[in-house]
Amino acid sequence: MNISVSDAKAQLTDLVRRAEEGEEIILTRHGRSVARIGPVKARLSPEERRKIIDEIVKEASGKGLPGPDAAHSQDFLYDEFGLPR
């Protein structure tokens, strides 16, 4: 549904109710779409959230590149006596 911002002011309560029911409302200004009112997605259950996290961890494992450990990451800045180069 498209509705102008000025018309939406008078009907906001009804528009929010319609959005809660799943309808998407597009607000327009001078005939151009400027905003959208729609339903908020339901929150994920802890089980769904855990499943998504596990999938991300599984995909990411093995993709890291080897590199220097934190203790040696800046060795190039100092000589063998610990003085700045």
C-alpha positions in Angstrom: 0.0 0.0 0.0 1.3 3.5 -0.9 0.2 6.5 1.2 1.5 10.0 1.4 3.3 11.1 4.6 0.7 13.8 5.2 -2.2 11.3 4.9 -0.3 8.8 7.1 -0.2 11.2 10.0 -3.9 10.9 10.5 -4.0 7.1 10.0 -0.9 6.1 11.9 -2.6 3.8 14.4 -4.4 2.0 11.6 -1.2 1.7 9.5 0.7 0.2 12.5 -2.0 -2.3 13.0 -1.9 -3.3 9.4 1.9 -3.6 9.5 1.6 -5.9 12.6 -0.7 -8.1 10.5 2.0 -8.4 7.8 1.1 -5.7 5.4 3.9 -3.4 4.0 3.1 0.3 3.8 5.2 2.6 1.7 5.2 6.3 2.7 5.6 8.7 -0.2 6.5 12.4 -0.4 5.7 14.3 -3.6 5.0 11.0 -5.3 8.4 9.4 -4.4 8.8 6.5 -2.0 10.6 7.7 1.1 10.0 5.1 3.9 8.5 1.7 4.6 6.4 0.5 7.5 6.4 -3.3 7.9 6.2 -6.1 10.4 9.2 -6.7 12.6 10.6 -10.2 12.2 10.1 -12.5 15.2 13.1 -13.1 17.3 15.0 -16.3 16.9 14.8 -19.0 19.5 18.0 -19.9 21.3 18.1 -23.2 19.3 17.8 -21.3 16.0 20.4 -18.8 17.0 22.8 -21.7 18.1 22.3 -23.4 14.7 23.2 -20.2 12.8 26.3 -19.6 14.9 27.4 -23.3 14.5 27.0 -23.0 10.7 29.1 -19.8 10.6 31.9 -21.3 12.8 31.9 -24.4 10.6 32.2 -22.3 7.4 35.0 -20.1 8.9 37.1 -23.0 10.3 40.2 -23.5 8.2 39.9 -20.2 6.4 42.3 -18.3 8.6 45.7 -17.6 7.3 48.8 -18.5 9.3 50.8 -15.6 10.5 53.0 -14.4 13.3 51.8 -14.8 16.8 51.2 -11.7 18.9 54.5 -12.0 20.7 56.4 -11.7 17.5 54.1 -9.6 15.3 56.3 -6.5 15.5 59.8 -8.0 15.5 60.5 -6.1 12.2 60.5 -2.8 14.2 63.5 -3.8 16.5 67.0 -5.2 15.9 68.5 -8.1 17.8 69.4 -5.9 20.7 65.8 -4.7 21.2 66.5 -1.2 19.8 64.3 0.5 17.2 65.6 0.1 13.7 
